[in-house]
Amino acid sequence: MRLPERVREAAERLQGVVVEHRPADWVIGFYDTTATLFYCDPPYHPQTCDCSGYQHTLKVEAHEALAAQLREVQGMVVLSGYQHPDYDRWYEGWHRRDRIHTCGAAAAEGKPYQRVESLWFNPLAWENLQASRAETA
């Protein structure tokens, strides 16, 4: 596929998508409606990785504050990360789906290792996902 075609396809796919370069709490508060889907991919919980190589990290307290805000939104939330007991507590009642991921940097060095990546869906996101699956079945 040629570059202009790929750019056109990407532009069509991103119609209606909003990308903001603002603090997450502002974006969540500003855009929260029952029709909004928030995909949140925050920096790793500090106890799930050696985050020394990352430019942006969050302290546990910031993760907890994000969780508190996400639990209160009207809209749909899908959160990605690695499992941790804090997440089990903060996102209690949410649906979690896990998949095994082979870490790329280690694989490139011939030392691949696997981790379990997780997605958490708030109840509204989960209901909508199940409804869309039923429609396509």
Buried (B, 14 or more C-beta within 10 A) or exposed (E): EEEEEEEEEEEEEEEEEEEEEEEBEEBBEEBBEEEBEBEBEBBBBBEBBEBEEEEEBBEEEBBBBBBEBBBEBEBBBBBEBBBBEBBEEBBEEBBBEEEEEEBEEEEEEEEEEEBEBBBBBBEBBBEBBEEEEEEEE
